[in-house]
Amino acid sequence: MPHATQHADAAEDVAVAELDTVLRGGPFHVALRAAIAARGLPLQRVQHHLSRHGVKVGVTSLSYWQQGARRPQRPESLRAVRALEEILRLPDESLIRLLEDTGTQTGTATAAGQPTGRSYRSVLEASGVLERLHAELECPLDSGLHTLGHHERVRIGARRELLGRESQHIVRAHRDGVDRFLAVHQGDPGCAPERMTVHALENCRAGRLRRHHDTGVLVAELLFDTRLRAGETFLFRYAVEDGTAGVCREYVRGFGTAGGQYALQIRFADQALPVRCHRFTQHSAAAPRGGRQELPLSFRHCSVHLVEPRVRSGMVGIGWDWE
C-alpha cells in the first residue's frame, strides 16, 4: 500500500540520517550498530558476508562489538572492520577512523573526546594491577567490609571531562580488626593518575596512595579512627579529584558481590548539558550490555541519577550523549 510504503521510506530516511551522524562523531560501537540496523541485516547474515570476504568472526564477537563490550584490536579483527565497511555500504575508513580516533580503550572516554565502553581486555589489565597494588599495601582483596549503602556523586566539567567524584559508604564489618578501606578510582583514557588527588572528608584520613599510569588506576588507603569488630557498622566519606582526561560519556561502577543500596548521581556543568541519558547494566566485562533505560535529566539541577535498591554482582552505570 502507498501509505505503508511512505512510512517505510520515512523510517529508512531517519535511519540513514542517524547513521550519518554517528559515522561522523562515533563512538565505534554505536556507529556499527546503526549501520547494521540501517541495512536490516541480522548478525548471522553479517557473519556470512564476512566469511565470503575470507574473514572469520563469530556472531558473539559481532554482538560484543556493537554493544561496546569488546573492541576490534587484533589484525584479523581490523580486517573484519574494513570488510564491514564494504558489506554495510559505508564510506571507506569510516569505521576504522573511529577506532583510530579513540585509541586503546582503558576507560570510559578518550583524551580525543570520543565515547567508548570499557573493553574486556582493559578491565582484565586493571584487575591484575589492582591485585598488585593491594599486595603492595598489604591489604587483602576482601576488605572485611560488607557495603550496606554507597552513594556516589560524579561531577562533569565545562569541557565535558570527569572532574571528580565524592563517595559516601555505609559498611558493616564481617571480621574483627578492620580499620581501613582501599578506595579505587579508574580515570578515562588519557588521564594522569599522578595529578589526581584524594580527600578524606568524614570519619577517615588519607593514608598511602598507589598509581598505575597505563590503566589510569589510583588506589587510596583510607584509615579509620577505630578498629571495627565483626557486626559493627561504620560510615565514611571521601572524594577524588580528577579532571585529567578528555570528554567523558559514561560512568560505570563494578560490584564483585551482591550488596546493599547503590545510588549514582551525575552532575553536569551548566554550560555543558547532554541531550539524553540512559542507565545500563552488564553482567561482566565480556558480556553485552543490557537493562538500558532512558533517564530524565533534571535541567534545574543539571543532574541525572539512578538508584539500585540492592546491587548484584556485575556492573551498572549511566551513559549520555552530548549531541
N, C-alpha and C positions, 0 to 999 in steps of 0.2 A: 504494500500500500504506500502511496506517496507520503502520507503523514508519518508512517514509521520510518521510511527512508530519510525524511528530513531530520528526524530525531537522531537517527544513526549517524548521519553526516555531521550534525552539530556536535554529537559526543566525540566523534573522531577528531573534529577540529579542536575541541578543548584538549583532548589527549595529546595531540601534536603540539599545541601551544605550550602545555605544561612540560612536555619533553624538551622542547627548545630551551625553555628557561633553565631546567636542571642540567642540561648539557653545557650550558654556559657557566653556571655557578656551582654545580655539584650539590652534594657530595657524590662520590662514585656509586655507592650502593643505591642511592635514590635514583640517579640517572639510569643505572642498569635496570632497576625495577620498572621505571617509567617506560623505557624503551621496549622491554618485553611486553608490558601491558599494551602499549600503543600498537604493537604488531599482532597482538592477540594470540601469542604462542604459549602453550603450556611448556613447562620446563623439560618434559620428556622430548618434545619436538626440538627445542633448542639444543638439547644434548645430541639428538640425532643429526642435526645440521652440523654441529661441531665435529662429530665423528666423520662426516663426509669431507670435512676440511683436514682430516688427519690428526685431530686433536681429541684426546680423551679426557673428559671432565665428568665427574659424577653429578647426578641430579642434586644430591645433598650439598655438594660444593657450590653449585649454582645458587641453591637456596640460601646458603650462608652468605654468599657474595651479595645478593640483592637485599639481604636483611642487615648487612653491616656487621655480622658476627665474625666473619673472616674476610680476608683481603688477598687478592691475587698478588703473589710475590715471586714464586718460582718461575724460571724461564718458560716452562710448559704452560703455566697459568697465564703468563703475559701473552703467549702465542694465542691462547684461547680468547683473551680480551680483544686482540686485533681481529681474530676471526669473527667475534661477536659484532664488531662494528660493521662488517660486511653482511653478516646474516640478518642483522636488525636494520640494515639500510641506514646506517649512521655516517656522518662525515668522518673522513679519515682522521685518526688521532684523537677523536672526541672523548672516548673513554680512557685511553692511555694517558691523555693530558691530565685528566682528573686524578689519576694515580700518581703521576709525577708531581703535580701541584701539592699534594698532601704529604708526600714523602713517607718515611717509615712511621707506622702508627704505633704509638705507645700510650695514647691517652684519648681525650675526648675532642680535641681540636688541634689544629696545627698552627705553627707560627705564621704560615702564609695565609691563615684565616679560613681554610677550607674545613667544613664539618666532617667528622669521622665517627666511627664507633671504635671501641677498644678491640683490637684484634686478639684472637686466641693466643697467638704467639707472644704478644706483648704482655698479656696477663700472666702467662706462664713464666716469662722472664721476671716480671715484678714479684711473683710468688717466690721464686728462687732467691731473689735479692732480699725479700722480707725475712726469709729463714736465716740468711747470713747475718742480717742486721740484728735480728732478735738474739742470735747466738753471741754477737759482739757485746750486746748489752746484758748478756747473761740472764735473759728473760725467756721463759718457755712460750711457745705459740699459744698455749692455753693460759690465759691471763689469770685464771682462778675467779673470774667475774662473769656473772650472767646479767645481760642487759634487760632491765625492766622497761626502760624508756630512753629514746635517743631522739633529740630534736636538733636538726641542722638548719642553719640559716646561711645561704650562699649569696655572695654579692657579685654581680656582674657590672663591670665599669662602663664608662662612656665610650671606650674603644672596643666594647663588646668582649673584654677579656675577663677571665676569672680573677677577681680582685682578692678574694679570700673567703673564709667560712668561719662560722662560730658553731661549736658543738656543745650541747648540754647532755650529760649522761646521768641516768639513774641506774645504779647497779646493785647486785647482791653477790656477796662472796660465797663461793661454794667450797672453800677450804680456808683454814686458818692462816694468818700471817700475810695476807695480801696488802701491800702498801704502795702499789704503783699501777700505772696503766700506760701502755705504749700506744700513742696516737699516730696513725698513719695517714699521710696525705700524698696523693699522686697527682702532680700537675699535668697540664696539657702538653702535647709535643712541642718542643722548642723552649720549654720552661727552664728556669735556672734554680734548682733547689738551694744552691749556695746563697741565693738572695732572698729566700723565704725566711720568715720569722715566726716564732711560736710565742703566744702569750697565755700564761696561766691566769684565768680570770676569777675562779672561785673554788675554794676548798682544795687547791692543789698548787704545786710550784714546779717550774720547769727544771728538768734535770739534764741529762745528756741528749745530744742530737746526733743523728746519723743521716747522711745524704748519699744518694746514688744518682749521678747526673744522667746516665744513659736512659734510665727508666723514669726519671723525674720523681723519684720516691724520696720522701722525707719521713723519718721516724723520730718522734719526740717522746722522751720519758717524762711522764707527769707523776710527781711524787705526792702522796697523801700525807697528812699530818698525823695519821693514826694507822695502826695495823688492824685490819678488819678480821673478825672471827667469822667462821662459817655461819651463814644465815644473816649476817648484818648487812644493812643497806647503806649506800653512800651516794651522794650527789656531787658532781663537779662539772666545771665548765672551762673551756679553753678556746683559743682562736688561732687560726693560721692565716698569715698574710702572704699572698702570692703575687698576682699581677705581673708575672714574668713571661707569659706566653702570649699567643695571638688570640684570634677570635674563638670564643667558646660557644658551642651549640648544644651541649648536654652536660648533665651531671649525673653520675652513676654511683650507687652505693652497693657494695657487695656484703653478703652475710654468709659466714661459714656454717652457721647452725640457725635453727629457728629461735626466735626470741620474742621480746616484748614489742611495745608500740614504737613505730618509727614515723617521724614527721619531717618532711623536707620542704623548705621554703626557699624559692629563688627570688631575689630582689634585683631589679634592673635599674640602671641609671635612668633618670627622667628623659634624657635626650636620646636614649638607645633602647627602644622597646621592640620586642619581637612581634611578628604578625600573628603567630599561633604557637600554642604549646601543647604538649601531649605527655602522658605517662606511658611507661613501658616496663616490662619485666623480662628476665632472661634466666633460665634455669642454671646455665653455666656459660662460661665464655665461649664455648664451642657451639652452643645451641642457638637456634634462630630466636629473634625477639618476638614476644607476644604480649598479650594484655594491653594492647595500645588503647588509649582512651584520651580523647581531647580534654584539655583542662582550661577553664576560663582564666583569663588574665585580668587581675584587678588593676584597672588603669589608675584608680585613685591612689592605690598603694604601690603601683608599679611592681607587682609581685604575682607569683603563682605558687601553688603548694599541693602536696599530696599527704595523705595520712594512711599508714598501714597499721591497722589495729594490732595485728600480730604477724611479724615478718616470718618468711620462710627462708630456707637456705637458697642462695642464688643472688640475683641482682635486681634492683629496682632503680628507676631513675626518671628524670624529666628531660625531655628534649624540646627544642624550639627552633623556629625558622625566622630568620631575620628579614627576609623579603621574598 
